């Protein structure tokens, strides 16, 4: 669930290579498990032009993760929905194994990226934060995809994620957050593996989850530890925009979204808080806030 990318197009191309190189599950391979029950967590899929002819798309891939926060709103990261060719189109899939679905669709609809995307996902409209990219203290790295609710309901059954109340993390404070159970979910790749030619990040395209632990709270960020000796898993490339849940009062609260972390995906998941005034102001036109 890390950013670590020059652009969304570059990330998508990398995701394609990584996802097809080793057909295995993702998020960090240690302490991670499949998450078929997390039906509110989905993958962001894009089609775009890559051959100089903008009239038709010629590329399709899953590029990020995200979460349904009501019947027609998919929450993800702004770096996932910006810096694309003009003819990019975004889709959302809530399938457990998006990569397998895309592989099957590629065989069924060869040379037709739009049909391939439509076979596994529902098309929507992206709304990125207008002030992205902002300063490091608050980059405004947040975006939503507005989807046709009837089409989503016809394909998947899910309960939207619970958003935090205003300053819920701040009110709890570091001591309470440290004793809170946390877990991360998404479709991203695994931690770095060394082999011939250098490091690779295998896997991706399958919804996974892993425990993480609280590390630090900043004005716009919550930092979560992904260290294996502590029993944690973590996030990696392609998990950007995906959820970090805190179990508060017995409920899974969508406390933050994955944005960045360390390059090898071993140490820290840096996530954008959703209980801040800035995040809530952006979300208010799209969803009813608690």
N, C-alpha and C positions, 0 to 999 in steps of 0.2 A: 504494500500500500504506500509506496513512496513515490514522490514526484520524480526528482532526479532525471529530468528530461529537458532537452533544448526546446522542444515544441511538441504539441499534441500529435502532429503528423509523424514526427520522428518516433514518438512513443508508440504510435499505432503500428508502424512498420516493425519496430523492435518486438512488439507484442506478438505480431504474426509469426515471426521467426521463433520466438521463445515458446509460444503456445503449441507450435506444431513440431518442435524438435523432440520433445519428450512428452508423450501423452499421459501425464500423471497429474495428481492433485497438487494444489498449491497453497498459498499462504506458506509460512515457513513449515518445512517438513517435520520439524520436531514439535511435539506436543500439540499438533493440530489434528482436527477430525473433520469429516464431511459435515455439512450443515443443511441437510434437506428440509429441516423444520423451520429454517429461517427464510420463509417464503416472502418476506417483505424486502429482502436483500436481493438486488438485481445487478445485471451487467449493462453498461453503456456500450452500445454498438454504433459504429459510424460507417457511412459510405462516402467516398470522396473520389475526386479525379486525380489521377497520377500519371496521365499520359499526354497532357496538353490539350485534350479535347474536353472542355467543360460541359458539353451537352449531355453526356452520360457518365455516371460513376463507373470506375473500373477497379476500385478497391473496397473491401469490406472487412471489418474485424471488430472484435471487442476491444475496448481501449481503456476502460475504467470500471469502477464499481460504484454502487450507490444504494439508496434506500427509499422505498415508498413511504411517504409521510402523510398521505391521505389517498383517497381513491384515484386521484389523477395527477399527483405530484411526486416526482422522483428527485430526490436530493443527491447532488454530487458536488464535484469541485469545479471551480471556474477554469482552472488550467486544463481541465478535460474538455471544455466546450469552446475554447478560444484558440486563435492562431491556427485556423484551418483554411483550406481553399473555400472560395465563395459558394461552391455547390455542395458543401458537406450537408449531410442529413443525419439526424440522430434517431436512434431507436433504443428501446429498453426491453430487456428480456429478464423474466423471473425464473427461467429454467435452471435446474440444478447444474447441468452440464452444458454450458453454452457452446464450448468448443466442439463437442461432438455434434451438436445441432448444426453448427455452421459447416462442419466437414460434410455432413450428410446433405445439406442444402447445396453445397458446391457441386456435388455429384449430380444432384437432381436438376439444378439450374446452372449449368456451366456457362461462364461468361456473363452472368446476370447478377451483379452484386445486390441490386435492389430487391430482386426476388429472394435471394439468399437471406438478406436481412429480414425481410418480411416473413420468412418461414419460421423464424425463431423469436421475433420481437415485434413490438408495436412502435410505429413512428410517432415522434413528438416534436415539440418546439422548445429550443433551449433559451433560457433567460439567465445570462451571467450577471454577476454583480457589476454595476456600471463603473465602479471605482477600482476594479481589478485591472492590473496588479497594484496593490497599495504597498506601503512600507512594511518592513519585516515585522514591526510591532503589530500590524493588522493588515495583511495583504488582501483582505476581502475575497479570499479564494473559496467562493461559494457560488453554486449555480443550481438551477432546477430545470427539469424537463417536464413540461406540461403535456400530458397524454390524454387521449380520448378514453374516458372512464369506462364506457360501454365495451370498447374493444379489449381493454385490460381485464375487465371482469369476465369477459367471455373466454379468456385464455387461462387465467390463474385465480386462485383463491388465496388471500392473504389478509392479515390484520396489519394496518399501517403502524409504523414505529411510533413510540411515545417520545415526544420532544421534551426537553427539560423546561422547567419554569424559569423565569427571569433570575439570573445569578444563582441558580441552584448549586452549581459546583462551588462558586465563591462562598456561598453561605455555609456549605458543609465544611470547607476548609481542608487543609492538607492532612490533618490527623484522621478525620473521618474518611476522606478519599483514599487514604492509604489502607484502611481496613475494608474498603469496598471491593467487591468482586467485579472485575472488568473482563470483557472479551472483545475481540476484533473479528470482523467477518469481511469476506470479499472473494474475488475471483483471480487475484494476482498470482504472480510466479513465486517460486521458492527462493530461499536464500542462495547466495553465491556458492557455486561449486567449481572447483578447479579441475581443469582437464587440458587436453591438447589444444593449444591456441589461446589459453587463458581462462578467465572466469566466464561462466554462463549462469543463467537463471532459468532453470527448467520449469516445466509445468505451466499451469495457468488455464483459465477458462472454466474452472469447476468451483462451485461455491463451497468455501471452507470457513472454519472458525478456529480460534485459538485463544487461550487465556493470556492476558497481559496484566501487569501490575502498575499501580500509580507511581509516578516518579516526581512530577512537578506541575504546578499550575501557574500560568502566566495570564496576562490580561486577555489575550486572544487564543492562547494555546493550552492544551493539556498534553503533557509528555508522559508516555507509557513505556515501561520497560519490556523488552522482548527477549531477555536473556534466558537461554535454555536451562542453566543450572538451577534457576529459581522456579522451574516448572512452567515457564512462559513459552508461548509461541510468538507469532508476530506477523507483520505485514510486509509486503514487498511491491515490486513493480506491477502496475495494473490494479492495485488495491486502492489507488487514489480515489477519493470521494466516497469510499465505503465507510460503514459505521463502526464506531467504537462505543460499545454499550457498557453502561455502569448499572449494576444491580442495586437499585435504591428502593427501599420499602417493599422488597419482593418483586419489583417490576424492572424489566429491561428498559432503561432510559437511554435514548440515543443522545449521548452526551457530546459527541464530537465526531468529525469526519477526518479520515486519514488524508494528510497532505504530503508529508515528506519524512525523511529519516536518514539513517546512515546508508551509504552506498551498498555494502554487502548484505544489508537486511538482517543484521544480527543483534542490534543493540536497542535502538529507540524508535518508537513510532510517534511522530510529532503531528498532533491532530488539532483541527480547528474547532474551538468551542462553539456550541450552539445556544448557550444561555446568555450570551453577551448582548448588549443593546444593539450593536451593529448587525450581528447575525439575525436577531429577532426582527429588526427593522426591514431587512431584506426579505425575510420569509413571510412577513405579515400579509402582503397582498396575495399570497398563493395558498396559505394554509391557516387554519384556526389555531392560534397559539395557546398553550396552557397558561 
